Amino acid sequence: MQGDTDTARASGQMDTDRLRVWLSQNVAGFQGPMQITKFEGGQSNPTFKIAAASGDYVLRRKPPGPVLPSAHAVDREYRVLSALSETAVPVPKVHALCLDEAVLGSMFYVMDMIPGRTFWDPRLPDQTKAERAAIFDGMNQTIAAIHSIDPKSVGLEGFGRSENYLQRQVSRWTKQYHASATIENPAMDKIIEWLPKHLPQDNISGIVHGDYRLDNVLIHPSEPRIVAVLDWELSTIGNPLADFAYHVMTWRFAPELFRGLGGEDLKTLGIPDETEYLETYLRRTGFDRPDDWEFYVILSMFRLASILQGIAKRAITGTAANADAVEVGAKAVPISELAWGIIASREG
């Protein structure tokens, strides 16, 4: 077992003695000693593995220092994970939430660590054609399950306002973008002007994940099936079609742009195309196909560009969770330009 100095270094200079006391008091059955290591990957809430005598846990914390308003809401993440624990949606068991910033310098929560694989490349190059098909069908089935849950049935009434979700999304991410803008981006300026004028009817509501994609699900260690959905910090009550469109952006992006499938031979890979994937989701949820599906895709790209711009800003201020924040944040511009290209092609 490494000493506390090494452990603290690996854990981003956490006060491990204080954390150990808190875990002993708040996590049933917890026993030390423990070792903490930081997970690589991800840009938002720093995430750590706690290997203890009583088992392995995961700790997710809000980044220390100043952050954008309403961002990094690990307390909301904790609440929705607790609510979904008895549903068909696979989520880790959560143990405790700490709102006392005196413990680690920012709020955090602790959950079980679930063995599994994380894939970042949606082309799944190391999988067989049948395994790719199974993983994508599992993702489709799982997001359909999320969107089919009545929020009130799991105690999530009041978790978010269902009315005017699309309008509020446009407003929220516009504000977030302006709060984190570091360079001129004409495409974003034009999208911000276009979106409020083209809002479709917003008449369905449910639990939305907010960032559902391949690298936010855990795949079984040896089988092509989902064992956990992670990263719920953007979850709320809202329009499921907008949530699904955010997931489907993968089909619109080239691999070199943002872990996409654009331009790939999907049939050979065993991966459904966007239309087939959407139709499967609509069949599972019972939702009608939206009249303006492209609006949801454009809104999703706008959201992602705003999030990436936030990462770029955190890279400048030194509060980004990962060292590649500059490179990731820089993708805000080409993604916003892609979204504006869709608009321009529609309006000729």
C-alpha positions in Angstrom: 0.0 0.0 0.0 1.3 3.4 -0.9 1.8 6.0 1.7 -0.5 9.0 2.1 2.0 11.3 0.3 1.8 9.2 -2.9 -1.9 8.8 -2.5 -2.5 12.5 -2.1 -0.4 13.2 -5.2 -2.4 10.8 -7.2 -5.7 12.2 -5.9 -4.9 15.8 -6.7 -3.7 16.8 -3.3 -6.8 15.7 -1.4 -6.7 15.7 2.3 -6.9 11.9 2.5 -7.0 11.8 6.3 -10.1 14.0 6.4 -11.7 12.0 3.6 -11.0 8.7 5.3 -12.8 10.0 8.4 -15.8 11.2 6.4 -16.0 7.9 4.5 -16.0 6.0 7.8 -18.8 8.1 9.1 -21.0 8.2 5.9 -20.4 5.1 3.8 -21.8 2.0 5.4 -19.2 -0.8 5.9 -16.3 1.4 4.7 -12.9 0.2 6.0 -9.4 1.5 5.3 -6.7 1.6 4.4 -7.3 3.1 1.0 -5.6 4.2 -2.1 -6.9 6.9 -4.4 -6.1 7.3 -8.1 -7.6 9.7 -10.6 -9.5 8.4 -13.7 -8.2 9.9 -17.0 -10.6 11.1 -19.6 -13.6 13.4 -19.2 -13.5 17.2 -19.0 -16.0 18.1 -16.3 -16.1 16.6 -12.8 -12.8 15.1 -11.6 -13.4 11.4 -10.8 -11.4 9.1 -8.6 -11.1 5.4 -7.7 -11.0 4.6 -4.0 -9.5 1.2 -3.5 -10.2 0.3 0.1 -10.1 -2.8 2.3 -13.9 -2.8 2.1 -14.1 -2.7 -1.7 -13.7 -0.3 -4.6 -15.6 3.0 -4.8 -15.8 6.0 -7.1 -15.7 9.6 -5.9 -16.9 12.4 -8.2 -16.3 16.0 -7.1 -17.1 19.4 -8.3 -13.9 21.1 -9.6 -12.3 23.4 -7.1 -12.2 27.1 -7.9 -14.6 29.3 -9.8 -16.9 27.6 -12.3 -19.8 28.6 -14.5 -23.2 29.0 -12.8 -25.3 25.8 -12.6 -22.4 23.7 -14.0 -20.8 20.6 -12.3 -23.9 19.8 -10.3 -22.8 16.6 -8.6 -25.6 17.0 -6.1 -28.1 16.6 -8.9 -26.2 13.7 -10.3 -26.4 12.0 -6.9 -30.1 12.6 -6.7 -31.0 11.1 -10.1 -28.7 8.1 -9.5 -30.5 7.5 -6.2 -33.9 7.8 -7.9 -33.1 5.4 -10.8 -31.6 2.7 -8.5 -34.8 0.5 -8.7 -35.6 1.0 -12.4 -34.6 -0.8 -15.6 -31.9 1.8 -16.2 -28.5 0.4 -15.1 -26.8 2.9 -12.7 -24.2 2.5 -9.9 -25.4 2.3 -6.3 -24.7 5.7 -4.6 -23.6 5.8 -0.9 -23.4 9.4 0.3 -23.2 13.0 -0.8 -21.0 15.6 0.9 -22.0 19.2 0.6 -19.4 20.3 3.2 -16.6 21.9 1.2 -14.4 21.8 4.2 -13.8 18.1 3.6 -12.2 18.3 0.1 -12.7 21.8 -1.0 -15.8 21.1 -3.1 -18.9 19.0 -2.9 -18.6 15.3 -3.9 -20.4 12.0 -3.7 -19.3 8.4 -3.5 -20.8 5.4 -5.4 -19.9 1.8 -6.1 -17.4 1.1 -8.7 -18.8 -1.2 -11.4 -16.4 -3.3 -13.5 -16.7 -2.5 -17.1 -15.1 -1.1 -20.3 -15.2 2.5 -21.6 -15.0 3.0 -25.4 -14.2 6.4 -26.8 -14.2 5.6 -30.5 -17.8 4.8 -31.7 -16.4 2.8 -34.6 -15.4 0.2 -32.0 -12.4 -1.0 -33.9 -11.6 -3.8 -31.5 -15.1 -5.3 -31.6 -16.7 -7.7 -34.0 -19.6 -6.7 -36.3 -22.0 -8.6 -34.1 -20.6 -6.9 -30.9 -20.9 -3.5 -32.4 -24.5 -4.1 -33.3 -25.3 -5.3 -29.8 -23.6 -2.4 -28.1 -25.4 0.2 -30.3 -28.7 -1.6 -29.8 -28.0 -1.6 -26.0 -27.4 2.1 -26.1 -30.6 2.7 -28.0 -32.6 0.5 -25.6 -31.1 2.1 -22.5 -31.8 5.7 -23.6 -35.4 4.6 -24.5 -35.7 3.2 -21.0 -34.6 6.5 -19.5 -37.1 8.4 -21.5 -40.0 6.1 -20.8 -39.8 6.6 -17.0 -42.4 8.8 -15.4 -40.4 11.2 -13.2 -43.0 11.3 -10.5 -42.9 7.5 -10.2 -39.3 7.7 -9.0 -39.5 10.8 -6.9 -38.1 13.2 -9.4 -41.0 15.6 -9.5 -39.5 19.1 -9.2 -36.2 17.9 -10.6 -36.7 20.3 -13.5 -39.5 22.3 -15.2 -41.1 20.4 -18.1 -42.6 23.5 -19.8 -40.7 25.4 -22.5 -37.7 23.2 -22.3 -36.4 23.9 -25.7 -36.7 27.7 -25.2 -34.9 27.4 -21.8 -32.1 25.3 -23.4 -31.5 28.0 -26.0 -31.4 30.6 -23.3 -29.2 28.6 -20.9 -26.6 27.7 -23.4 -26.5 31.1 -24.9 -25.7 32.5 -21.5 -23.2 29.8 -20.8 -21.5 30.5 -24.1 -21.3 34.3 -23.5 -20.0 33.6 -20.0 -17.1 31.5 -21.4 -16.4 33.1 -24.8 -12.7 33.7 -25.4 -12.5 34.3 -29.2 -14.8 35.6 -32.0 -17.1 32.9 -33.4 -19.4 34.3 -36.1 -21.2 30.9 -36.5 -22.2 30.9 -32.9 -23.5 34.4 -33.1 -25.7 33.5 -36.1 -27.0 30.3 -34.5 -27.9 32.2 -31.3 -30.0 34.6 -33.5 -31.6 31.7 -35.5 -32.6 29.3 -32.7 -35.3 31.3 -30.9 -37.0 32.0 -34.2 -37.4 28.4 -35.1 -38.5 26.6 -31.9 -40.8 23.6 -32.7 -43.7 22.6 -30.6 -42.5 21.4 -27.2 -45.1 18.9 -26.0 -43.4 15.9 -24.5 -41.4 15.7 -21.3 -39.4 13.1 -19.2 -36.1 12.4 -17.6 -33.2 13.5 -19.8 -29.6 12.5 -19.3 -28.1 15.6 -20.9 -24.9 14.0 -22.1 -25.7 10.5 -23.3 -23.0 9.0 -25.5 -20.8 5.9 -25.9 -18.1 7.1 -23.5 -20.7 7.8 -20.8 -21.8 4.2 -20.5 -19.9 1.2 -19.1 -19.8 -1.9 -21.2 -19.6 -5.3 -19.5 -16.0 -6.5 -19.1 -16.5 -9.4 -21.6 -20.0 -9.0 -23.1 -21.4 -6.4 -25.5 -24.0 -5.0 -23.1 -24.4 -1.9 -21.0 -23.9 -2.3 -17.2 -24.0 1.4 -16.1 -24.9 4.8 -17.4 -22.6 7.5 -15.9 -22.2 11.3 -16.0 -25.6 12.5 -15.0 -24.6 16.1 -14.0 -26.7 17.7 -16.8 -29.8 15.5 -16.2 -33.1 17.2 -15.7 -36.7 17.0 -16.7 -37.1 18.0 -20.4 -37.8 17.1 -24.0 -36.5 13.5 -24.6 -36.2 14.1 -28.4 -33.6 16.9 -27.7 -31.7 14.4 -25.4 -31.8 11.8 -28.1 -30.6 14.2 -30.8 -27.6 15.1 -28.6 -26.8 11.4 -28.5 -27.3 11.1 -32.3 -24.8 13.9 -33.1 -22.2 11.1 -33.3 -23.6 10.2 -36.7 -23.0 13.8 -37.9 -19.4 14.2 -36.8 -16.3 12.9 -38.7 -14.1 10.8 -36.5 -11.4 13.4 -36.4 -13.8 16.1 -35.4 -15.4 14.7 -32.3 -15.5 10.9 -32.0 -18.0 10.5 -34.8 -19.2 8.1 -37.4 -19.5 10.5 -40.3 -18.3 9.1 -43.6 -17.9 5.6 -42.2 -19.2 2.4 -43.9 -21.8 1.7 -41.2 -23.2 -1.4 -42.9 -19.8 -3.1 -42.9 -19.2 -2.1 -39.3 -22.6 -3.5 -38.2 -23.8 -0.1 -36.9 -27.2 1.2 -37.8 -27.4 4.5 -39.8 -29.0 7.5 -38.2 -32.5 7.0 -39.7 -32.6 3.3 -38.6 -31.4 4.2 -35.1 -34.0 7.0 -34.7 -36.8 4.8 -35.9 -35.8 2.0 -33.4 -35.9 4.6 -30.6 -39.3 6.0 -31.7 -40.7 2.4 -31.8 -39.4 1.7 -28.3 -40.7 4.9 -26.8 -43.9 5.4 -28.7 -43.0 8.9 -29.6 -44.0 10.4 -32.9 -41.3 11.4 -35.4 -40.7 15.2 -34.9 -41.7 17.4 -37.8 -38.3 19.2 -37.7 -35.7 16.6 -36.6 -32.9 18.8 -37.9 -33.8 21.6 -35.4 -33.0 19.1 -32.5 -29.7 18.2 -34.1 -28.7 21.9 -34.6 -29.7 22.7 -31.0 -27.6 19.7 -29.9 -24.5 20.9 -31.8 -25.0 24.4 -30.3 -25.1 22.9 -26.8 -22.0 20.9 -27.4 -20.2 23.9 -28.8 -21.2 25.9 -25.7 -19.9 23.2 -23.4 -16.6 22.9 -25.3 -16.2 26.7 -25.1 -16.6 26.3 -21.3 -13.8 23.8 -21.4 -11.7 26.2 -23.4 -12.3 28.9 -20.8 -11.4 26.6 -17.9 -8.2 25.7 -19.7 -7.3 29.4 -19.7 -8.2 29.8 -16.0 -6.4 26.6 -15.0 -9.5 24.8 -13.6 -9.9 22.2 -16.4 -10.0 18.6 -15.3 -7.7 17.3 -18.0 -4.5 18.4 -19.7 -6.0 18.2 -23.2 -8.7 20.8 -22.4 -7.1 23.3 -24.9 -7.4 20.8 -27.8 -10.9 19.7 -26.8 -12.2 23.3 -26.3 -10.9 24.4 -29.7 -13.5 22.1 -31.3 -16.2 24.6 -30.3 -15.6 26.6 -33.5 -15.8 23.8 -36.2 -18.8 22.2 -34.5 -20.7 25.5 -34.5 -19.7 26.0 -38.1 -21.1 22.5 -38.9 -24.4 23.5 -37.2 -24.6 26.8 -39.1 -23.9 24.9 -42.3 -27.0 22.7 -41.7 -29.0 25.9 -41.3 -27.6 27.6 -44.3 -28.2 24.5 -46.5 -31.9 24.4 -45.3 -32.5 28.1 -46.0 -30.6 28.1 -49.3 
